[in-house]
Amino acid sequence: MKKLVIITLLLFKLSNVLSQSISNISYTPSNPTTIDTIYFYVDLMFPSSDCPISNTGSSIVGQTVIASSLHCVGMLATPCNTTDTFMVLPLASGNYTFDMTLSSGSGPAPCTPGIVASDNLSQSFTVSSLTGLTNEIENGTIRISPNPSNGVFILSDLKNTNLLVYDILGNELLNLKNMNQKYKLDLTNYPKGIFFLKTITNREYSSYRLIKK
């Protein structure tokens, strides 16, 4: 009888380890450029209520970001959903793949991964050069006027917004944190041409092309 209980528990743990899954992969900003740090959010589903993370890791091989995480599952059958976050530093322009592998192990963290990886999922994404940006707002609500201008741009409707300004070569000219209401952006000391404004509010990124005439 004791052996039967042990075998049943082992089979239960094994079924838990093999039934984890990756439900979704998303990333911000939605249209990354060569100056952006990209954050990937991997949504995971577990049949166990005890799913602490043991370790995560990522590396870049060619055009592929290889990511992995190990979670330690428990005995309770209540579903546990969680999200792992991976940060990827700015990449060169081109087409890439984010390849995620989820592994699971039984017992409290740190645990030993199972023999078989629980799940694998890939997400394609493209990194654009700065000159590939347009005047369109991705998810933003701020207003810019005038644009084009002689070098002074009035930014309105800011709500705890971070502002980053770059020249055409990608050099950072300005980096301001938590701006509210209005801001007078003065580029009169810079030569005529195209500049790029990126705004960040929480996890929402927006990109703008500024023209100094």
PyMOL commands that set and color helices and strands:
alter all, ss='L'
color gray80, all
select helices_A, chain A and resi 2-18+130-132
alter helices_A, ss='H'
color red, helices_A
select strands_A, chain A and resi 21-28+38-46+53-61+64-73+80-88+94-106+119-127+143-145+152-166+172-186+193-201+204-212
alter strands_A, ss='S'
color yellow, strands_A
deselect
rebuild
show_as cartoon
